[in-house]
C-alpha cells in the first residue's frame, strides 16, 4: 500500500519555502505586486491633480501629501529699535 500523504507536513514545507522566498525577495529589494499597485495609485492621483482645471486647483502640495506645519519661531524681520532717553 502506498503511504498516505501527510497534508500538514506538506503545508508546513510549503509555508517554510514561501517564507524563505519572501525573505530573499525582501533582502534583494524586489518590488512586490502590492508595492506596484500602491505606486500606480499614487501616480493616478497625481495625474488627476495635474489635469485638474487651474481654477479648481489650490496652490501648494498635491492632495494626499502630508501637510507639515512650520514650527513657530522668531520672525526674520527687523529687530525693534530701542529708544534711548535723553538726560
ABEGO torsion letter per residue (X at the ends): XBBBBBAAAAAAAAAAAAAAAAAAAAAAGBBBAAAAAAAAAAAAAAAAAAABBAAABBBEBBBGBBBBBBBBBBBABBBBBBBBBBX
